[in-house]
């Protein structure tokens, strides 16, 4: 009898029966590829499940995993879920106080840690906890218990009948607790069920056309987006390959030659910027052909006339073939999420023969609410709702969603759950948007991030920030101006691009800290500010800015693990700089009047 997938772990039996393969899940660890066949993967999962049962893990126990992407992450995930325990992913970059909060809040009893660095981080936290937690490492770490101990015990305990455990697990049972830090406050535990994830990957499968067989993964599995995508790969007979790190991504892409990968827009922007730098270095006819191709690509429409397509065919042969080769040469689809993708960039990648499908969702929505796909794509939108999910826009512009993807609630926070999911089952996303042509969702901003100037005008900062980031010289930007006379911006330059620019202009480059004060640099950024704001209303335009010499990071506390800006923290950390922006503006005004 064919397997019906109602719980996430049903994917394993489904793959054993339908698509057994030699390379089911593979990962590059310490420079070497470690590959698991479907059979070996499933056998290892079962051994680990029995090992966990042997140390007292049962239905509704809590087991955490803190690791970078690697096959062991998935093995632990399936081993935990198929005995009914809750899997709790921890971002490797989480601060110790957040880890402590999550371990206590979720009453975790066992943690799997990847390596020595994460083991030490955990030991520091565990030393402060009242209840003891067992820690097992994937790598051999001196003084730590290795996960192989559990595997060995599990192999011996073959008398444990895992089918009895699996049979007790229902589709609406909790699969995982995912703690979202959000941009404010203490982490909240999002309760997602098997049904949430199963329906999400089944209905997101429209993303992947036939012929997709190899998926490269590098976004963190501890985030629901990449985790769901990996389940989706398993559902669609796509082998999973984990890049070793962002530093090795170029080599890993060339080795795997993926037909699909998921990414955040920033990575695509960096790929584009690198290609453009190479284009600018060309001379003569080659340079002319390169920029003719890029200009052509910017005008790309999915339904184009024969003459455009003829020119595009030439551009693909002469220029874009090399772009494809830079990403392995076999890309059929790129999945983009996590932040807004610049429509111009989407058009260029589509024109280059590498369609980018942008989707939208939150941890609380498992995550996909809407997604573009073949036959259903509109640039500048995040696509139509997936099957079984409804979307509507509230009177104040907030995007509401309802359907199989909505979480069970926040763990032990009925108050927050009631605030977020109304009595009619609509989940309030906190995002502002509109429905184009009645079904394509366009996100315009975060509800909480829209601010009001002293003049009573509302400003949506994300749209302006995205415009700023179109220039290669801007790495990060935050537009602010709550209760101020005008909007201003904090800008972190792309220092690599700035060095190149300075060299071309014959400006001696000293240090990043010195360059952000250099009059030539400030003048250049003034031009960028003016140009970026020209299509916005007068009240929305950034009038003043400050350049910062240090990038915002997760470790520094300015970014969430999803790389969203923690605006409140950035405002606090740069209070003096911001105050100076407005004081200088006032003084300048007074000087002019005198």
C-alpha positions in Angstrom: 0.0 0.0 0.0 1.4 3.4 -1.0 2.5 5.7 1.8 0.1 8.6 2.6 2.0 11.5 4.0 0.2 12.9 7.0 3.1 13.4 9.4 6.5 14.7 8.4 8.4 11.5 9.2 6.2 9.6 6.6 8.6 11.2 4.1 11.1 8.5 5.0 9.0 5.5 4.1 7.7 7.4 1.1 11.3 7.9 -0.2 12.3 4.3 0.6 9.4 3.0 -1.5 9.3 5.6 -4.3 12.8 7.1 -4.8 15.6 5.1 -3.0 18.9 6.7 -4.0 22.6 6.6 -3.2 22.7 10.3 -2.4 19.6 11.2 -0.3 21.2 13.8 2.0 24.9 14.8 1.7 26.9 17.4 3.5 30.4 18.9 3.3 32.1 18.7 6.6 35.8 19.7 7.1 36.3 19.8 3.4 34.9 16.2 2.8 31.6 15.2 1.4 29.6 12.9 3.7 26.9 11.1 1.8 23.9 9.1 3.1 21.8 6.8 0.9 18.1 6.7 1.6 18.5 3.3 3.3 21.5 4.4 5.4 19.7 7.6 6.4 16.6 5.8 7.5 18.5 3.2 9.4 20.5 5.8 11.2 17.3 7.7 12.1 15.8 4.6 13.6 18.9 3.7 15.6 19.0 7.3 17.0 15.2 7.1 17.9 15.8 3.9 19.8 18.9 5.4 21.5 16.8 8.4 22.6 14.0 6.1 23.9 16.8 4.3 25.9 17.6 7.5 27.8 14.0 8.2 28.6 12.8 10.4 25.7 9.1 9.8 24.9 6.1 11.5 23.4 6.1 15.3 24.1 9.7 15.3 25.5 11.8 18.3 24.3 15.0 17.8 22.4 17.0 20.7 21.0 19.5 20.8 18.1 22.2 23.5 17.8 24.2 23.0 14.6 25.1 24.4 11.2 23.5 22.6 8.2 24.7 19.0 7.9 23.0 15.6 7.5 23.1 14.9 11.2 20.7 17.9 11.8 18.1 16.1 9.7 18.8 12.7 11.2 18.3 14.1 14.7 15.2 15.9 13.5 13.5 12.8 12.2 14.7 10.6 15.1 13.1 13.1 17.5 9.8 13.6 15.7 9.0 9.9 14.9 8.8 9.1 18.6 6.5 12.1 19.2 9.1 14.4 21.0 9.3 18.1 20.1 12.3 19.2 18.1 13.6 22.6 19.2 16.1 24.2 16.7 18.6 26.7 18.2 20.4 29.1 15.9 24.1 28.6 16.3 24.5 32.4 16.5 22.0 32.9 19.4 23.3 34.8 22.4 23.8 32.7 25.6 20.9 34.5 27.4 18.5 33.6 24.6 19.6 29.9 24.6 19.1 29.9 28.4 15.6 31.3 28.1 14.6 28.8 25.4 16.1 25.7 27.2 14.2 26.7 30.4 11.0 27.8 28.7 10.7 24.7 26.6 11.9 22.4 29.5 14.5 20.8 27.2 16.2 17.6 28.5 18.6 16.7 25.7 20.6 18.8 23.2 22.6 17.8 20.2 25.5 20.2 19.5 27.5 20.2 16.3 31.1 21.0 17.4 33.4 22.2 20.1 32.5 25.9 19.8 28.8 25.2 20.2 29.4 22.6 23.0 31.4 25.2 25.0 28.7 27.8 24.5 26.1 25.3 25.7 28.1 24.2 28.7 28.3 27.8 29.9 24.5 28.0 29.7 23.9 24.6 31.3 26.0 25.6 34.2 23.4 28.3 35.1 20.4 26.0 34.7 18.6 24.4 37.7 17.8 21.2 35.9 20.4 18.9 34.2 20.5 18.7 30.4 22.3 15.9 28.5 24.4 17.2 25.7 25.7 15.0 22.8 28.0 16.3 20.0 28.1 15.4 16.3 31.9 16.0 16.1 34.3 14.3 18.4 34.8 16.8 21.2 37.2 16.1 24.1 35.2 15.6 27.4 31.8 15.5 25.6 29.5 12.6 25.0 29.3 11.8 21.3 26.0 11.1 19.5 27.6 7.8 18.3 27.0 6.5 21.9 23.2 6.8 21.3 23.4 5.3 17.9 25.3 2.3 19.2 22.8 1.8 22.0 20.0 2.1 19.5 21.4 -0.5 17.2 21.5 -3.0 20.2 17.9 -2.2 21.2 16.3 -3.6 18.1 13.5 -5.0 20.3 12.0 -1.5 20.5 9.1 -1.4 18.0 9.2 2.1 16.5 5.9 1.5 14.6 4.1 1.6 18.0 5.6 5.0 18.6 4.8 6.3 15.1 1.2 5.0 15.4 0.6 7.3 18.4 1.4 10.4 16.5 -1.4 12.3 14.8 -1.3 14.9 12.1 -2.2 17.7 14.4 0.4 16.8 17.1 3.2 19.3 17.7 6.2 18.6 15.6 8.4 21.5 16.7 8.7 24.6 18.8 10.5 27.3 17.0 11.5 30.4 19.0 11.4 33.6 17.1 13.4 36.5 18.5 11.5 38.9 16.3 12.9 42.4 16.2 11.7 43.1 19.8 11.2 41.4 23.1 11.9 37.9 24.5 11.7 34.9 22.1 8.3 33.3 21.5 7.9 29.6 21.0 5.9 29.0 17.8 4.0 25.6 18.0 3.9 24.0 14.5 2.2 20.7 13.9 3.0 17.9 11.4 -0.1 18.9 9.4 1.2 22.5 9.2 4.5 21.4 7.6 3.1 18.5 5.5 0.4 20.7 3.9 3.0 23.5 3.4 5.5 21.4 1.5 2.8 19.6 -0.5 1.2 22.9 -1.6 4.5 24.6 -2.2 5.6 21.8 -4.5 4.2 24.0 -7.4 7.5 25.8 -7.1 9.5 22.9 -8.6 9.0 21.9 -12.2 10.1 18.5 -13.5 13.8 17.8 -13.9 14.8 19.1 -10.5 17.0 16.5 -8.9 19.8 18.3 -6.9 19.2 21.0 -4.3 22.0 22.9 -2.6 21.2 24.2 0.9 23.0 26.9 2.8 20.4 28.9 4.6 20.1 27.9 8.3 17.9 24.8 8.9 17.1 26.3 12.3 14.8 28.7 10.4 11.5 27.2 9.2 12.0 28.5 5.6 15.0 26.2 4.8 13.7 23.4 6.9 10.4 23.3 4.9 12.4 23.6 1.7 14.4 20.5 2.6 11.2 18.6 3.4 10.0 19.8 0.0 13.1 18.4 -1.7 12.5 15.0 0.0 8.9 15.1 -1.2 9.9 15.8 -4.8 12.8 13.3 -5.2 15.5 16.0 -5.0 18.8 15.1 -3.4 19.9 17.5 -0.6 23.5 18.8 -0.5 24.7 21.1 2.3 27.4 23.6 1.5 30.1 23.7 4.1 29.8 27.4 4.8 29.2 30.7 3.0 33.0 30.9 2.5 33.0 27.7 0.5 29.8 28.4 -1.4 31.4 29.1 -4.8 33.3 25.8 -4.8 30.3 23.9 -3.4 28.0 25.2 -6.1 30.6 24.1 -8.8 30.8 20.6 -7.2 27.1 20.0 -6.7 25.9 21.9 -9.9 22.4 22.2 -8.4 19.2 22.5 -10.3 17.7 24.4 -7.4 18.7 26.4 -4.3 16.9 28.7 -1.9 18.4 32.0 -0.9 17.9 35.4 0.5 17.9 38.4 -1.8 21.2 39.7 -0.4 23.1 36.8 -1.8 21.6 37.3 -5.2 22.6 41.0 -4.9 26.2 40.0 -4.1 26.3 37.6 -7.1 25.0 40.4 -9.3 27.4 43.0 -7.9 30.4 40.6 -8.6 29.3 40.0 -12.2 28.8 43.8 -12.7 32.3 44.5 -11.4 33.7 42.1 -14.0 31.6 43.7 -16.7 32.9 47.1 -15.8 36.4 45.8 -16.2 35.8 44.8 -19.9 36.7 47.1 -22.7 35.7 47.7 -26.3 33.1 45.5 -28.0 32.9 43.0 -25.1 32.0 45.8 -22.7 29.4 47.1 -25.1 27.8 43.7 -25.5 27.8 43.1 -21.8 25.9 46.3 -20.9 23.6 45.9 -23.9 22.6 42.5 -22.5 22.1 43.9 -18.9 19.9 46.8 -20.3 17.9 44.2 -22.3 17.5 42.0 -19.2 16.1 44.9 -17.1 13.2 45.1 -19.5 12.4 41.4 -19.3 8.7 40.4 -19.2 7.6 36.7 -19.0 5.4 37.2 -22.0 7.7 39.0 -24.5 7.4 39.5 -28.3 9.5 37.6 -30.9 12.0 40.4 -31.5 12.8 40.8 -27.8 13.2 37.0 -27.5 15.5 37.0 -30.5 17.7 39.6 -28.9 17.5 37.8 -25.5 18.7 34.5 -27.2 21.8 36.4 -28.5 22.4 37.9 -25.0 22.1 34.5 -23.3 24.6 32.9 -25.7 27.2 35.7 -25.5 26.8 36.9 -21.9 24.3 35.1 -19.7 25.7 31.6 -20.3 28.7 32.7 -18.2 26.3 33.9 -15.4 24.7 30.4 -15.4 28.1 28.8 -15.2 29.0 30.9 -12.2 26.0 29.2 -10.4 27.0 25.7 -11.6 25.4 25.8 -15.0 22.3 23.6 -14.3 19.9 26.0 -12.4 16.2 25.6 -13.3 14.8 27.5 -10.3 16.0 29.8 -7.5 13.7 30.2 -4.5 13.9 33.5 -2.7 12.5 34.4 0.7 13.2 36.2 4.0 13.2 39.7 2.6 12.0 41.8 -0.4 13.6 41.0 -3.7 14.3 43.9 -6.0 12.0 43.5 -9.1 14.8 44.7 -11.3 17.1 41.9 -10.0 14.3 39.4 -10.5 13.9 40.4 -14.1 17.7 40.2 -14.7 18.0 36.7 -13.3 14.9 35.5 -15.3 16.4 37.0 -18.5 19.7 35.2 -17.7 17.7 31.9 -17.8 17.6 31.4 -14.0 14.0 32.1 -12.8 13.8 33.4 -9.3 10.5 32.6 -7.5 9.8 34.9 -4.6 7.6 33.8 -1.8 6.3 35.2 1.5 5.5 33.9 5.0 6.5 33.8 8.6 7.6 31.2 11.1 4.0 31.3 12.4 2.7 30.3 8.9 4.9 27.2 8.5 6.2 29.4 6.5 4.7 29.8 3.1 1.6 32.0 2.6 2.1 33.0 -1.0 4.7 32.1 -3.7 5.3 32.9 -7.4 5.8 29.9 -9.7 5.7 29.0 -13.4 2.5 30.3 -15.0 1.8 32.4 -11.9 4.5 35.0 -11.5 4.2 38.8 -11.2 7.4 40.8 -10.7 7.3 43.1 -7.6 4.9 40.7 -5.8 5.4 37.6 -3.6 2.9 35.7 -5.7 -0.6 34.2 -5.1 -1.6 32.3 -2.0 -0.8 28.5 -2.0 -3.7 26.0 -2.2 -5.7 25.9 1.0 -4.6 29.3 2.2 -6.6 32.6 2.1 -5.2 36.1 2.1 -7.1 39.3 2.7 -6.1 42.9 3.4 -7.5 44.5 6.6 -8.9 48.0 6.6 -5.6 49.4 8.0 -3.7 47.6 5.2 -2.4 44.7 7.3 -2.0 41.3 5.5 -4.2 38.6 7.1 -3.9 34.9 6.4 -6.0 31.9 7.2 -5.6 28.2 6.4 -3.7 25.0 7.1 -0.4 26.8 7.5 -1.3 28.8 10.7 0.5 27.7 13.8 -1.2 26.1 16.8 -0.2 29.1 18.8 2.6 30.5 20.9 3.9 28.0 23.6 2.4 28.9 27.0 1.4 32.4 25.7 -2.3 32.2 25.1 -2.4 36.0 25.5 -0.1 36.6 22.5 -1.9 33.9 20.5 -5.2 35.7 21.0 -3.6 39.0 20.0 -2.3 37.4 16.7 -5.0 35.0 15.6 -8.5 36.6 15.7 -11.8 34.7 16.6 -12.4 34.0 12.9 -9.0 32.3 12.5 -7.2 35.1 10.6 -3.5 35.4 11.5 -2.4 39.0 11.7 1.0 39.1 10.0 2.2 42.6 11.0 3.0 43.4 7.4 1.3 46.0 5.2 0.4 45.0 1.7 -2.0 45.0 -1.2 -3.5 42.5 -3.6 -2.6 43.2 -7.2 -5.2 42.0 -9.7 -7.0 40.6 -6.7 -4.6 37.8 -6.0 -0.9 38.7 -6.3 0.3 39.9 -2.9 2.6 42.9 -2.7 4.3 43.6 0.7 5.0 47.3 1.2 6.2 47.4 4.8 6.1 46.2 8.4 3.2 47.6 10.3 5.3 48.4 13.3 8.1 49.9 11.3 6.0 52.6 9.6 6.7 55.9 11.4 5.1 59.3 11.5 7.2 62.4 11.1 6.6 65.5 13.2 4.6 66.9 10.3 2.1 64.0 10.8 3.2 62.2 7.5 3.5 58.4 7.5 6.8 57.0 6.1 7.2 53.3 5.1 11.0 52.8 5.5 11.5 49.4 3.8 10.6 50.6 0.3 13.1 53.5 0.6 15.8 51.2 2.1 15.3 48.7 -0.8 15.8 51.6 -3.3 19.1 52.6 -1.5 20.4 49.0 -1.7 20.1 49.0 -5.5 23.5 50.8 -5.5 26.5 48.5 -4.9 28.1 51.1 -2.6 25.4 50.5 0.1 25.7 47.4 2.2 23.1 48.2 4.9 20.7 51.1 5.5 18.1 52.1 8.0 15.7 55.0 7.4 14.4 56.7 10.6 12.5 59.8 11.6 9.8 59.0 14.2 8.4 62.4 15.4 11.3 64.2 13.7 11.0 67.0 11.1 12.2 64.8 8.2 13.5 61.2 7.5 17.2 60.5 7.8 19.3 57.4 7.3 22.1 55.4 8.9 24.2 53.9 6.1 26.8 51.2 6.3 28.9 51.3 3.0 29.9 48.2 1.1 33.6 48.8 1.9 34.9 46.3 -0.8 33.0 48.3 -3.4 34.0 51.6 -1.8 37.7 50.6 -2.1 37.3 49.9 -5.8 35.5 53.2 -6.3 38.2 55.2 -4.4 41.0 53.6 -6.5 39.2 54.6 -9.7 38.8 58.2 -8.4 42.4 58.3 -7.3 41.4 58.7 -3.7 43.9 57.2 -1.2 42.1 54.6 0.9 43.1 54.6 4.6 40.8 52.8 7.0 37.0 52.2 6.9 36.6 54.6 9.9 38.5 57.3 8.1 36.8 56.9 4.8 33.3 57.4 6.2 34.4 61.0 7.1 36.2 61.6 3.7 34.6 64.6 1.9 34.7 62.9 -1.5 32.9 59.8 0.0 30.3 61.9 1.7 29.7 63.8 -1.5 29.2 60.5 -3.4 26.7 59.2 -0.8 24.9 62.5 -0.9 24.4 61.8 -4.7 23.1 58.3 -3.9 20.7 59.7 -1.3 19.2 62.2 -3.7 19.0 59.7 -6.6 17.4 57.0 -4.4 14.7 59.3 -3.1 13.7 61.0 -6.4 10.6 58.7 -7.0 9.3 59.2 -3.4 7.0 61.9 -2.0 8.8 65.0 -0.7 8.0 64.0 2.9 9.4 60.5 2.4 12.8 61.7 1.0 15.9 61.3 3.2 17.2 64.7 3.9 20.3 63.8 5.9 22.4 60.7 6.6 25.4 59.4 8.6 27.9 56.8 7.4 28.8 54.1 9.9 32.2 52.3 9.8 31.0 49.0 11.4 28.6 46.5 9.8 25.5 45.4 11.7 25.6 41.7 12.7 23.7 39.0 14.5 26.4 38.8 17.1 26.4 42.5 17.6 22.7 42.4 18.3 21.6 44.6 15.5 20.2 41.8 13.3 17.8 38.9 13.9 19.0 35.4 12.8 16.9 36.1 9.7 19.0 39.2 9.1 16.1 41.6 9.7 17.1 45.0 11.3 16.5 45.2 15.1 15.5 48.9 14.7 15.1 49.6 18.3 18.7 48.4 19.1 20.2 50.3 16.2 18.4 53.4 17.3 19.7 53.0 20.9 23.3 52.2 19.8 23.4 55.2 17.5 21.5 57.7 19.6 24.3 60.3 19.7 24.9 60.1 15.9 21.1 60.5 15.2 20.7 63.4 17.6 23.7 65.1 15.9 22.0 64.7 12.4 19.0 66.7 13.6 21.0 69.2 15.7 23.3 69.9 12.7 20.2 70.4 10.5 18.7 72.9 12.9 22.0 74.8 13.2 22.4 74.9 9.4 18.9 76.3 9.1 19.6 79.0 11.6 22.9 79.9 9.9 21.0 80.3 6.6 18.5 82.6 8.2 21.2 84.8 9.6 
